[in-house]
Structure formats: structure tokens, C-alpha cells
């Protein structure tokens, strides 16, 4: 499967990181870069965090940083792509505004990490599990809305077929122990699907068992998207009830990557996870 073009918002973040790299290599501080544009140090910080930059400002910074022609061309391409408009009818436009970047990043990142405490991640949900979740919303959505949301979420799962991408999921056991009266068969189907997912070469799945006790970050759902751009980029999505927050500050993303490592250590290995899943399915 061909790798999708990076979303414009990601392009701006990549450009910001690239400009920060060039500034540092030039031996300049942010306030010295601000003198070039006759702006505040805060504006340079915003540019480097992915807010975007005008072409004339970009050229001025590149000249001051002593960028090579190759680096100039790369930065200009990033700037142009960062201002690209989403095509009408693009797949991500089926989703709510706060979800669109998430959907675009799922299809374009090199590596995707996801931690979920109370529900199975959307990319791994079966159709019946999805419908059960959607019916739990209040006020209750219409059947037509449930059908549409289910269809869209199933379509998102096609990204898992891209062997060039790496997907790694950590799920707390609590997510698999929660089902309502009459839904045990639905959960059994969901659990059996997870055992099949374990055998995909581009997917890793770990379960944090109840026996692990308390561990760092439990109960705080998040996803990490990593890009192997010239200046590598990691973006964190923090899931919330009424939306979500994107984090691309390098210090904060580093904290989540450190948290991810701790959660991997708390979770069971793939084969231990398989045994737990099979035992759980047998009990349903």
C-alpha cells in the first residue's frame, strides 16, 4: 500500500522542527532569530512548534541560518505543503473536526502506539462491538447514525493492511472484562478477533493484566504517531469525552514515550497475552 501524503498540520510541525534544528546548528537563540523577522521571541517559538510561517519570513530565516540549497528547497516544500487545503470529499472529512487530523495521521505515520484502559481501540474493534458502544451513547443516536459511524470506523481499519506501517497496542485487562447482560457473545467475538490480530506481522498487541497492579499512566488513553522525517516528529493525541487534544511539543511527547516504555514493561508479552485472551474467550 502506498504511503499517504503527510497531513498539512504535520507538515507545519515538521517544518517547525526543521527550522529549530537549523537555528541551533547556526548557533542562534530564538530571540536572535526574532531580530531577523523583527518579531517577538514568542513568535519564533510558535513557528518552531508548528504554527506555520509565511514564505517571505521563511526565506529570511533560511538566509540568516546559512541553510544549504538542499535544506532551503526542503523547507520551502514543507511550507507549501503545510498550506495545502484538504481535498473536498477526502476520507477524513467524514469525521468530526477534532478527529480529522487523527484519521489522516493513522494513514500516514510510520509508527502508531495506542494505550487504552477501558475500551478496545477503535482500529481493533469488531463491528458488533462498535455497535454496542455507539448504542451506549446518550442521547441515543439514530440507527442511521449508528450505521454510518460503524461504516466509517470499519473503513479506518484499512490502515492496518499497510505492511510498511507499524501498529502497537497496549490494552488494560479492564477493557475486556466489561460487558453487559446479553453481550458476552459480542465480547467473545471481539476477544477472538484480537487473537487473530496478534499474528499480523505489522501489529503488536499487549495486555496489562489485573495482576500487574497499579502502574504508570493507567486510565489515561492516548495515541502516539511517529514520522521518520528528516527531523523526526512525534505527535500525541489525548482522547477526551468531548473531543481530543494534540501534543507536539518535544518535551511533552518525550514524556509520553517514556510512559509508553513503562507501560510496555507492565504489560504481558505477546504469547502471554494470547493465552489470557484464549482463556477469557473460553469463559464467555
N, C-alpha and C positions, 0 to 999 in steps of 0.2 A: 504494500500500500504506500502510495506517495505521501511524503511528509507534507502536512499542510503549512501554508504560509503563516508566519507568526502574526498574531493579532496586533493591530496598531498600538494598543496600550502597552503591549510587551515590547514593541519596537522602541517606544519612548523610554522605557526603563533600561533597555539595553544601551540606547544612546547615552542616557544619563550616566550609566556605569562606565561607558567608554570615555566620556568626557572627564569623569573623575580620574580615571586611570591616566589619561594624557596630561591632565593638570598636575598630578602627583609626580609623574615622570619628568615634567618640566620644572619641578622644584617650586611650584607655586602653591600658595594657600588660597582658600576661597575668597578672602577679602581682596587679594591681589588680582584674581580673575574678575572680581566685581568692578575693579577700576577700568578694565578693558571695555566693559559694557556700560560704565557709568551708572551702575545699579547697586543695590544692596547685596551684602553677603548672603542674606536670606534668599534672594532670587537665585543665586548660583546654587545654593543648597537645594532649592526646589527643582531646578533644571536637572541636577545630578540625581534627584530622586525620581525623575520620570515625568515631570510636568510638561515637558516639551520646550522647544526653542524655535525662534524664527530663523530663516536661512541666513539673513544678514548678521544676526548675532552669532550664529554657529560659525560662520566664516571668520569673524573677528576673533573668536576664541581659538579656533584651529590655527590661525596665523600666529597668535601670541604663544601658543603651546609648541610651536615649531613642528607641527604634525607633518608626517611624510605624505606624499601624494596618495599613497595607498590608503593611509589612515583617513585622509580628507575625503576620499571617494566613499569609503566605508561609512563614515559619519553622515555624509550627505544622503546616501542611500537610506540610512536608518531614519533620518529626519523626514524624508519624503514618504517613506512607508508608514511612519508614525502618524502622518496626516491623512492616510488613505481612509476613505469612507467605507463602511460596511456595505456590501452589495445588497440591493433590495432582494428579499426572499432568501437570504442566507440562512442556513440551518439554525444558527444561534438566535435569530430573531423570533423563533417560535417561543422563546422563553422570556420570563420576566427580566426587566432591565438588569437587576443585580446578578442574574445568572448567566448573562450572555458572555461575559469575559471568561467565566468558569468553563462554559461549554467549549469556547474557542481554544482555551488552554489545554483542555483534556485531549484535543485532537492534534495539538501542535508541539507539546512538550516532549523532551527526550525521556524524562523520568517523572513518575507520578507516585506520591506517597499519600496514603489516607489512613487516618485513625478515626474509628467510630466506636462509641461506647454503648449506645442504646438501640441502634438500628443497623441493619446490614447496609453497607454503602450502596448508593444508587446504581453504580456501574455493575454491581454483582447481584442485584435483586431479580427474582423471578417475576413473571407477570402477575401471578396471583398474590404474591407478597406485596407488590406495588399497589394493587387494587385495595388490599386490606388497609394499607397505610393511608391511602387517599380517602377511603371511607371514614377514617377516624377523625378527619378534619371537621371542625365546627366553625361557622355553619356548614352543613354538609354540602359538598359540591354536587352538581347535577351529574347524572350518568354520562351525559355527553362530555362534560368536562373531565370526568374520570377517564373516559375512553381516550380523550385527546392527550391528557397528561401521561397516561400509560404508554401510548404510542410514541410520544416524544422521548420519554425516558428509555424505552427499549431501543430507539434509534441512537441514543447517546452511547449505548453499549457497543456499537460497531467499532469504536476506537480500540477495543480490546483485541481486535483481529489484526492490528498492525504489529507485526513481529519486531519492528525496529524501535518500538517504544517499550519501556519497562514500567510495569504497574506493581506496586507493593501495597498490600492492605494489612492493617492490624485491627482486629475486632475484639472487643471485650466479650467475654462469655455471656454477660448480661443481655446482649443483643439477641442471642439465640435462645435464651430462656424465657423470653417474653412473648406469649401468645394468648389469645383469648379463647373462650369456650367455643369449640367447633372449628378452630383454625389450626389444630395440631397437624392435620394433613398438609396444610399450606406450608407450615414451618418445616415439616419433614421434607417436602419437595425443595424448599429453599436450602436446607442443610445438605441434601444430596447434590444439589447443583454446586455448592461450594466445594464438595469433594472432587467434582469434575474439574472445576476451575484450577485446583491445585496442580493438575497435570499439564497446564499450559506453560510452554517454555518462557513466555514473557511476563508471567504473573507469579508473584509470591504472596502467600496468604498465611498469616499467623494469628493464633487465637490467644488472648490473655485469659488463662483460667482463673476461676474464683480462688484457687489455692495460691495464686501469686500474691494474694493480699492487696494492701494498698501499694500504689506505685505512682510515679510522677505523671501528672497531666491527665489522670483518669477522669473521664466525664467531660473533657473539653475537645469537641470534634474539630478537626482541621484537615486540610489537604495541602501538600507542597508540590509545586510544579517547578521542575528544573530544566534549564535550557543550556545547551553546550555552545553558546555563542562565543564570539572572540573574547569578550569579557563575560564569563559565566554569570547567569542570573537565576535566582531562586525567588519564587513568589508564593506566599502563604495565603490560603483562603480560610477564614474563620467563619464557620457556619453558625448562624443565629436563627431564632424562631421567625423573625420577620424580615430576614434578608441575610446579608453576609458582609464581611469586611476583608479587603485585600491588603496584605502587608508585603512591601518590597524593600523596606529598609534593611540593609545588610546586617546590622547588629541584631535586629529582632528576628530576621529569618535564621540567623545563625543559632539563636536561642531555641527556635523550633526544631532545627535539625539536630541539636544536642538532645532535646526532649525525645525526638524520634528514636535516636540511638538507645536511650534509656528504656523506651517502651519496647523496642525490639528485644532488648535483653530480658525484659519481664515476660515477654510472650513465649509460648511454646514453639518449638521448631516445626517445620512443615509436616513431618511424619507424625509427630506427637499430635499436631493439630488434626491430621486426618483421622487418627484413632478416636479423638474426642468427638469429632463430627459424626463418625460412623456409630459410635456408642449412643450419641444423642438421637440420631435418626432411628436407631433400633428401639429406643424408649418411647418414641412418639406413636 
